[in-house]
Amino acid sequence: MYLGSEFISFLIEIQKIIGKSVEKRHLNLSEMSTICCCDVAYNGDQAFVVTVVEKEGKRTVFGSKREVKFPYRTGLLSFREGPLLFESLREKDCDVILVDGHGLTHPRKAGLATTLGVILKKPVIGVAKSKLYGEVVKENGVEVILVEGERVGVKFGKYYYSIGNLVDFESVLDFGRRGYPECLKEADRLSKDFKRRGDLFISK
C-alpha cells in the first residue's frame, strides 16, 4: 500500500484531533478486576493478534490472524495495528487495557494506546519497549517523560509507560512501579508463538 504525502497529511490531522480528545482520570489499579493485554506479531502482511484477559487471577486467551495492508511507518502505528486491536477488544469488558505501544509519548499525542482509548472510551496505558518521543528527566529518582512540558509517562528499566486515555500520570506511575505486567508478557510470547506455529497453542 502506497502512502502518498496527501494521505499522510490527512492521517496526521486525524491524530491531532485524537490527541485533543484525551480525558485524564485517576485509576485505582487495586480496584481493577479485569485487565486486557494485547500484542501483535507480523509475518509479511499477516498479523497474529493475541489478547490476554486477566480476571480474578485467571487468564483467558483470544487470538486471530488478519491480513494487513497498511505499512509500518513511525508515528502512524495506530493505523496499522489499531484496527486489529479494536476488533479484538470491542466486545470485551476491560477495566483497563494494556498495549505494547505509546500513548501521549507521541509527536501528536496520539500513539496506539491513545487512539484505542479514545475510540473504545476505555482506560488504556501504553507500555513500549523503546522511546518514541518526549524528554526524559529525573524527578525524585523517577525517570519522567515530558511532552511539551507535561508529565505524560515514566520509564522504569527498559520500558516506557504512558497515558493512553482515561488514566492520569499518577496512575501510570503507580502501574510502572509494579514492573512489567505478566499478562502483557504472555501476550507478547503467545503472539510470537502464534506467528511461528501458524496456530495459537496454549499449554494447560
Residue frames relative to the residue before (quaternion, step in Angstrom):
aa qw qx qy qz dx dy dz
M 1.0000 0.0000 0.0000 0.0000 0.00 0.00 0.00
Y 0.2776 -0.7712 0.5552 0.1412 3.57 -0.69 1.10
L 0.1844 -0.7755 0.5961 0.0958 3.56 -0.91 0.98
G 0.2168 -0.7951 0.5571 0.1024 3.56 -0.28 1.27
S 0.6734 -0.5212 0.3413 0.3980 3.57 -1.22 0.45
E 0.6370 0.5255 -0.3387 0.4509 3.60 1.03 -0.74
F 0.6539 0.5122 -0.3089 0.4633 3.56 1.00 -0.84
I 0.6453 0.5133 -0.3184 0.4676 3.58 0.95 -0.86
S 0.6368 0.5274 -0.3246 0.4593 3.59 0.98 -0.84
F 0.6347 0.5301 -0.3128 0.4672 3.56 1.05 -0.81
L 0.6661 0.4954 -0.3004 0.4696 3.59 0.91 -0.88
I 0.6249 0.5377 -0.3323 0.4581 3.58 1.04 -0.75
E 0.6423 0.5092 -0.3237 0.4727 3.59 1.01 -0.76
I 0.6092 0.5327 -0.3463 0.4745 3.59 1.07 -0.71
Q 0.6530 0.5182 -0.3154 0.4534 3.58 0.94 -0.87
K 0.6259 0.5373 -0.3437 0.4488 3.59 0.99 -0.74
I 0.6426 0.5087 -0.3157 0.4781 3.58 1.03 -0.77
I 0.6416 0.5193 -0.3171 0.4671 3.58 0.97 -0.89
G 0.6590 0.5309 -0.3054 0.4367 3.58 0.91 -0.91
K 0.6929 0.4549 -0.2664 0.4920 3.57 1.12 -0.66
S 0.6400 0.5465 -0.3122 0.4408 3.59 1.29 -0.16
V 0.4460 0.7150 -0.4371 0.3142 3.57 1.30 -0.03
E 0.1424 -0.7464 0.6437 0.0907 3.54 -1.14 0.79
K 0.1971 -0.7779 0.5870 0.1068 3.57 -0.99 0.84
R 0.0748 0.7711 -0.6259 0.0896 3.54 -0.91 1.04
H 0.5002 -0.6329 0.4828 0.3409 3.54 -1.12 0.57
L 0.1610 -0.7815 0.6008 0.0493 3.52 -0.96 0.97
N 0.2419 -0.7595 0.5874 0.1398 3.56 -0.66 1.10
L 0.3046 -0.8118 0.4700 0.1651 3.56 -0.09 1.31
S 0.6103 0.5639 -0.3602 0.4241 3.58 1.11 -0.56
E 0.6845 0.4667 -0.2824 0.4837 3.59 1.24 -0.37
M 0.5168 0.6417 -0.4163 0.3845 3.58 1.28 0.00
S 0.1742 -0.8222 0.5351 0.0859 3.61 -0.46 1.15
T 0.7836 0.2206 -0.1214 0.5680 3.60 1.16 -0.56
I 0.0434 -0.7943 0.6052 -0.0306 3.56 -0.60 1.21
C 0.1457 -0.7851 0.5987 0.0632 3.59 -0.86 0.99
C 0.0810 -0.8056 0.5868 -0.0069 3.57 -0.74 1.13
C 0.0830 -0.8364 0.5415 -0.0177 3.57 -0.76 1.06
D 0.0883 0.7631 -0.6393 0.0352 3.52 -1.23 0.61
V 0.1941 -0.7698 0.6017 0.0880 3.53 -1.28 0.52
A 0.1229 -0.7532 0.6413 0.0801 3.57 -1.05 0.83
Y 0.2297 -0.8012 0.5443 0.0956 3.57 -1.06 0.73
N 0.0231 -0.7344 0.6775 0.0321 3.48 -1.30 0.62
G 0.7900 -0.1463 0.0514 0.5932 3.54 0.01 1.30
D 0.7813 -0.2774 0.2181 0.5148 3.58 -0.72 -1.04
Q 0.5427 0.5790 -0.4129 0.4469 3.57 1.26 0.43
A 0.1411 -0.7861 0.5993 0.0551 3.56 -0.89 1.00
F 0.1801 -0.7730 0.6042 0.0704 3.55 -0.95 0.95
V 0.1077 -0.8442 0.5247 -0.0190 3.52 -0.16 1.39
V 0.0097 -0.7915 0.6109 -0.0146 3.56 -0.90 0.96
T 0.0479 -0.7611 0.6465 0.0194 3.54 -1.02 0.91
V 0.1417 -0.7709 0.6182 0.0586 3.55 -0.85 1.04
V 0.1361 -0.7865 0.6003 0.0503 3.56 -0.69 1.12
E 0.1070 -0.8043 0.5843 0.0132 3.54 -0.60 1.20
K 0.1083 0.7921 -0.5879 0.1236 3.56 -0.64 1.15
E 0.8539 -0.0800 0.0053 0.5143 3.53 -0.77 1.15
G 0.7536 -0.4209 0.2000 0.4636 3.54 0.92 0.99
K 0.6703 0.4529 -0.2989 0.5061 3.60 1.26 -0.10
R 0.2146 -0.7894 0.5668 0.0978 3.55 -1.06 0.82
T 0.1104 -0.7571 0.6422 0.0466 3.52 -1.07 0.90
V 0.2168 -0.8056 0.5452 0.0824 3.57 -0.84 1.02
F 0.0813 -0.7708 0.6314 0.0229 3.54 -1.02 0.93
G 0.0073 -0.8159 0.5778 -0.0199 3.57 -0.95 0.86
S 0.0264 0.7811 -0.6238 0.0060 3.55 -1.20 0.55
K 0.2754 -0.7355 0.5974 0.1622 3.53 -1.22 0.61
R 0.0223 -0.8221 0.5665 -0.0530 3.57 -0.71 1.11
E 0.4130 -0.6589 0.5604 0.2849 3.52 -1.27 0.42
V 0.1286 -0.7977 0.5878 0.0393 3.57 -0.92 0.94
K 0.1708 -0.7988 0.5717 0.0766 3.56 -0.86 0.99
F 0.6048 0.5632 -0.3629 0.4305 3.57 1.15 -0.56
P 0.3711 -0.7607 0.4837 0.2228 3.63 -0.62 1.04
Y 0.5643 -0.5611 0.4624 0.3909 3.54 -1.27 0.29
R 0.1069 0.7607 -0.6338 0.0907 3.55 -0.94 0.95
T 0.4979 -0.6701 0.4610 0.3009 3.58 -0.73 1.06
G 0.7992 0.2590 -0.2174 0.4970 3.56 -0.84 1.02
L 0.7427 0.3533 -0.2060 0.5303 3.58 1.27 -0.26
L 0.2494 0.8112 -0.4993 0.1746 3.59 1.22 0.43
S 0.6113 0.5845 -0.3643 0.3898 3.60 1.00 -0.72
F 0.6648 0.4913 -0.3166 0.4652 3.62 1.10 -0.52
R 0.6467 0.4805 -0.3107 0.5043 3.58 1.26 -0.34
E 0.8057 0.3056 -0.1212 0.4927 3.55 0.79 -1.10
G 0.5431 0.6701 -0.3771 0.3372 3.56 1.15 -0.62
P 0.6832 0.4824 -0.3123 0.4506 3.63 0.77 -0.90
L 0.6237 0.5446 -0.3373 0.4481 3.59 1.07 -0.72
L 0.7192 0.4342 -0.2487 0.4820 3.57 0.86 -0.97
F 0.5794 0.5708 -0.3724 0.4469 3.57 1.11 -0.62
E 0.6709 0.4951 -0.2926 0.4681 3.56 0.91 -0.93
S 0.6736 0.5020 -0.2936 0.4562 3.57 1.02 -0.78
L 0.7700 0.4077 -0.1824 0.4555 3.58 1.04 -0.81
R 0.5294 0.7083 -0.3959 0.2476 3.57 1.08 -0.66
E 0.7545 0.3676 -0.2100 0.5015 3.62 1.04 -0.67
K 0.5921 0.5978 -0.3604 0.4026 3.59 1.26 -0.01
D 0.3805 -0.7186 0.5457 0.2027 3.53 -1.07 0.83
C 0.0930 0.8232 -0.5457 0.1262 3.58 0.02 1.31
D 0.3738 -0.7057 0.5543 0.2346 3.57 -0.94 0.89
V 0.7710 -0.0548 0.0347 0.6335 3.55 1.16 -0.67
I 0.2331 -0.7631 0.5925 0.1113 3.56 -1.10 0.79
L 0.1377 -0.7692 0.6210 0.0613 3.55 -1.01 0.90
V 0.0225 -0.8100 0.5859 -0.0123 3.57 -0.81 0.99
D 0.4735 -0.6357 0.5301 0.3012 3.53 -1.23 0.58
G 0.5933 0.5270 -0.3877 0.4691 3.55 0.13 1.31
H 0.5826 -0.5974 0.4392 0.3328 3.54 -1.35 0.00
G 0.3143 -0.7100 0.5938 0.2110 3.51 -1.35 0.37
L 0.8351 0.0086 0.0389 0.5486 3.57 -0.28 -1.29
T 0.5635 0.5656 -0.3988 0.4511 3.61 1.25 -0.11
H 0.4481 0.6424 -0.4203 0.4581 3.50 0.80 1.23
P 0.6269 -0.5819 0.3492 0.3826 3.63 -0.98 0.73
R 0.7840 0.2390 -0.1421 0.5551 3.61 1.09 -0.61
K 0.4718 -0.6926 0.4125 0.3570 3.56 1.33 0.41
A 0.6115 0.5369 -0.3385 0.4725 3.54 1.01 0.82
G 0.1388 0.8004 -0.5640 0.1486 3.55 0.71 1.10
L 0.7739 -0.3578 0.2509 0.4584 3.55 -1.33 -0.02
A 0.6726 0.5064 -0.3062 0.4443 3.61 0.87 -0.94
T 0.6652 0.4928 -0.3002 0.4738 3.58 1.00 -0.80
T 0.6489 0.5282 -0.3220 0.4430 3.58 0.88 -0.90
L 0.6735 0.4810 -0.2922 0.4791 3.59 0.89 -0.91
G 0.6603 0.5295 -0.3117 0.4318 3.56 0.93 -0.89
V 0.6706 0.4936 -0.2933 0.4698 3.57 0.96 -0.89
I 0.6961 0.4726 -0.2833 0.4603 3.59 0.89 -0.90
L 0.7392 0.4092 -0.2259 0.4849 3.59 0.93 -0.90
K 0.2869 -0.7685 0.5080 0.2627 3.56 1.32 -0.43
K 0.5007 0.6221 -0.4195 0.4317 3.54 1.00 0.97
P 0.5419 -0.5783 0.4773 0.3797 3.59 -1.21 0.39
V 0.0350 0.7969 -0.5995 0.0661 3.58 -0.80 1.03
I 0.1103 -0.7585 0.6397 0.0569 3.54 -1.11 0.84
G 0.2991 -0.7463 0.5677 0.1771 3.56 -0.94 0.89
V 0.0492 -0.7706 0.6353 0.0138 3.56 -1.01 0.87
A 0.0014 -0.8400 0.5391 -0.0608 3.57 -0.17 1.31
K 0.4612 -0.7023 0.4855 0.2417 3.52 -1.21 0.62
S 0.7765 0.1773 -0.1245 0.5917 3.59 1.26 -0.12
K 0.5571 -0.6113 0.4503 0.3364 3.55 -1.23 0.45
L 0.1943 -0.7650 0.6018 0.1217 3.55 -1.07 0.76
Y 0.8081 -0.1198 0.1684 0.5516 3.56 0.72 -1.09
G 0.6480 0.5247 -0.3952 0.3855 3.54 -1.19 0.59
E 0.4390 -0.6707 0.5386 0.2597 3.53 -1.35 0.31
V 0.2408 -0.7671 0.5802 0.1306 3.56 -0.84 1.00
V 0.0265 0.7983 -0.5977 0.0688 3.57 -0.68 1.16
K 0.4525 -0.6713 0.5157 0.2804 3.55 -1.23 0.50
E 0.0453 0.7690 -0.6358 0.0489 3.57 -0.93 1.00
N 0.8340 -0.1261 0.0408 0.5356 3.57 -0.50 1.22
G 0.7361 -0.4353 0.2194 0.4696 3.54 0.99 0.90
V 0.6440 0.4902 -0.3189 0.4932 3.60 1.29 0.00
E 0.3661 -0.7124 0.5535 0.2281 3.58 -0.99 0.85
V 0.0982 -0.8187 0.5655 -0.0174 3.53 -0.34 1.34
I 0.2839 -0.7514 0.5724 0.1647 3.58 -1.03 0.81
L 0.1348 -0.7979 0.5867 0.0317 3.54 -0.76 1.15
V 0.0260 -0.7439 0.6671 0.0300 3.53 -1.14 0.75
E 0.8244 -0.0663 -0.0249 0.5616 3.55 -0.58 1.23
G 0.7187 -0.4690 0.2358 0.4560 3.55 1.05 0.85
E 0.6186 0.5459 -0.3353 0.4549 3.58 1.28 -0.10
R 0.4128 -0.6883 0.5380 0.2576 3.58 -1.01 0.83
V 0.0303 0.8398 -0.5363 0.0789 3.57 -0.37 1.25
G 0.8186 0.0467 -0.0164 0.5722 3.59 1.23 -0.14
V 0.2574 -0.7379 0.6004 0.1694 3.52 -1.38 0.05
K 0.2672 -0.7305 0.6027 0.1782 3.53 -1.30 0.43
F 0.0136 0.7642 -0.6439 0.0339 3.54 -0.85 1.06
G 0.8060 0.0229 -0.0592 0.5886 3.56 -0.56 1.12
K 0.7648 -0.3209 0.2475 0.5008 3.56 -0.80 -1.00
Y 0.6216 0.5765 -0.3265 0.4180 3.59 1.27 0.07
Y 0.2581 -0.7589 0.5873 0.1120 3.53 -1.13 0.82
Y 0.1226 -0.8003 0.5867 0.0173 3.56 -0.54 1.25
S 0.0513 0.8320 -0.5491 0.0608 3.59 -0.78 0.92
I 0.6017 -0.5416 0.4540 0.3722 3.51 -1.32 0.46
G 0.1932 -0.7434 0.6281 0.1245 3.54 -1.00 0.89
N 0.6847 -0.3654 0.2850 0.5626 3.54 0.47 -1.27
L 0.8457 0.1728 -0.1491 0.4823 3.56 -1.23 0.64
V 0.6286 0.3876 -0.3824 0.5554 3.55 1.12 0.85
D 0.3007 -0.7467 0.5559 0.2073 3.59 -1.20 0.36
F 0.7403 -0.4149 0.2799 0.4488 3.55 -1.30 0.09
E 0.6498 0.5275 -0.3240 0.4411 3.60 0.92 -0.88
S 0.6272 0.5329 -0.3341 0.4593 3.59 1.05 -0.73
V 0.6659 0.4935 -0.2916 0.4775 3.57 0.97 -0.90
L 0.6265 0.5338 -0.3276 0.4640 3.57 1.02 -0.81
D 0.6549 0.5070 -0.2998 0.4735 3.58 0.92 -0.94
F 0.6620 0.5124 -0.3006 0.4571 3.55 0.95 -0.89
G 0.6700 0.5196 -0.2982 0.4384 3.57 0.89 -0.94
R 0.6304 0.5513 -0.3274 0.4376 3.56 1.07 -0.71
R 0.6325 0.5535 -0.3291 0.4305 3.58 1.18 -0.44
G 0.5408 -0.6234 0.4032 0.3953 3.58 1.26 -0.18
Y 0.6912 -0.4722 0.3399 0.4287 3.53 -1.30 0.31
P 0.4541 -0.7368 0.4290 0.2586 3.62 -0.63 1.10
E 0.5192 -0.6703 0.4447 0.2888 3.54 -0.91 0.99
C 0.6605 0.5115 -0.3343 0.4363 3.61 0.92 -0.76
L 0.6395 0.4970 -0.3319 0.4835 3.60 1.11 -0.61
K 0.6003 0.5494 -0.3398 0.4714 3.54 1.14 -0.69
E 0.6641 0.4969 -0.2990 0.4719 3.57 1.01 -0.83
A 0.6289 0.5296 -0.3313 0.4629 3.60 1.00 -0.79
D 0.6381 0.5234 -0.3140 0.4693 3.57 1.03 -0.82
R 0.6805 0.4921 -0.2864 0.4613 3.58 0.86 -0.98
L 0.6994 0.4829 -0.2767 0.4484 3.57 0.87 -0.97
S 0.6280 0.5258 -0.3526 0.4526 3.61 1.02 -0.68
K 0.6485 0.4996 -0.3128 0.4817 3.59 1.05 -0.74
D 0.6297 0.5138 -0.3254 0.4833 3.60 1.05 -0.76
F 0.6204 0.5532 -0.3161 0.4574 3.56 1.01 -0.90
K 0.6593 0.5062 -0.2916 0.4734 3.57 0.95 -0.92
R 0.7009 0.4824 -0.2752 0.4476 3.57 0.87 -0.95
R 0.7506 0.4096 -0.2121 0.4732 3.59 0.90 -0.95
G 0.3974 -0.7007 0.4956 0.3249 3.56 1.07 -0.75
D 0.7556 0.1666 -0.1650 0.6117 3.57 1.29 -0.01
L 0.4943 -0.6708 0.4728 0.2867 3.54 -1.23 0.44
F 0.0565 -0.8088 0.5851 -0.0181 3.54 -0.31 1.31
I 0.0689 -0.8012 0.5944 0.0014 3.57 -0.69 1.09
S 0.3153 -0.7566 0.5417 0.1864 3.57 -0.62 1.11
K 0.3795 -0.7267 0.5326 0.2104 3.56 -1.04 0.83
